Amino acid sequence: MSEATIAMVVFGVIAAGAVVMLVLERRGIAARKAARGGREIDVSNLIAFGSAAGEGRKTQDS
């Protein structure tokens, strides 16, 4: 086999792997969404305010 053929085979294997990983990730996302009853979870508060936002508090109580 020539170098060009080997390069195409390697690229094809990498591309096929990427497609498989994408499909598996999409299925995982769908399964997690179904487990939550179809609800989306907004994580922006958790990123901005930490774990206290998950408990409904954005600031520390004195």
C-alpha positions as CSV (number, residue, x, y, z in Angstrom):
1,M,0.0,0.0,0.0
2,S,1.1,3.5,-0.7
3,E,1.5,6.2,1.9
4,A,-1.5,8.0,0.5
5,T,-3.7,4.9,1.0
6,I,-2.4,4.4,4.5
7,A,-3.1,8.0,5.3
8,M,-6.7,7.7,4.0
9,V,-7.2,4.5,6.1
10,V,-5.9,6.2,9.2
11,F,-8.0,9.3,8.6
12,G,-11.1,7.1,8.0
13,V,-10.5,5.2,11.3
14,I,-10.2,8.5,13.2
15,A,-13.3,9.9,11.5
16,A,-15.3,6.8,12.2
17,G,-14.2,6.8,15.9
18,A,-15.3,10.5,16.2
19,V,-18.7,9.7,14.8
20,V,-19.1,6.7,17.1
21,M,-18.1,8.9,20.1
22,L,-20.6,11.6,19.0
23,V,-23.4,9.1,18.7
24,L,-22.6,7.6,22.2
25,E,-22.5,11.1,23.7
26,R,-25.8,12.1,22.2
27,R,-27.4,8.9,23.5
28,G,-26.0,9.5,26.9
29,I,-27.4,13.1,26.9
30,A,-30.8,11.8,25.8
31,A,-30.8,9.1,28.6
32,R,-29.9,11.7,31.3
33,K,-32.6,14.1,30.0
34,A,-35.2,11.3,30.1
35,A,-34.1,10.4,33.7
36,R,-34.9,14.0,34.7
37,G,-38.3,13.8,33.1
38,G,-37.3,15.9,30.1
39,R,-36.2,18.9,32.1
40,E,-33.2,20.9,31.2
41,I,-30.8,21.8,34.1
42,D,-29.4,25.3,34.1
43,V,-25.9,25.2,35.6
44,S,-25.1,28.8,35.2
45,N,-26.0,29.6,38.8
46,L,-23.8,26.7,40.0
47,I,-20.9,28.1,38.0
48,A,-21.3,31.6,39.2
49,F,-22.3,31.0,42.8
50,G,-21.0,27.5,43.7
51,S,-22.8,24.8,45.5
52,A,-24.9,27.2,47.6
53,A,-26.9,28.1,44.5
54,G,-28.0,24.5,44.3
55,E,-29.6,24.9,47.7
56,G,-31.4,28.0,46.6
57,R,-28.9,30.4,48.3
58,K,-26.6,32.7,46.4
59,T,-25.1,34.4,49.5
60,Q,-24.1,33.3,52.9
61,D,-26.6,33.8,55.7
62,S,-25.2,35.7,58.7
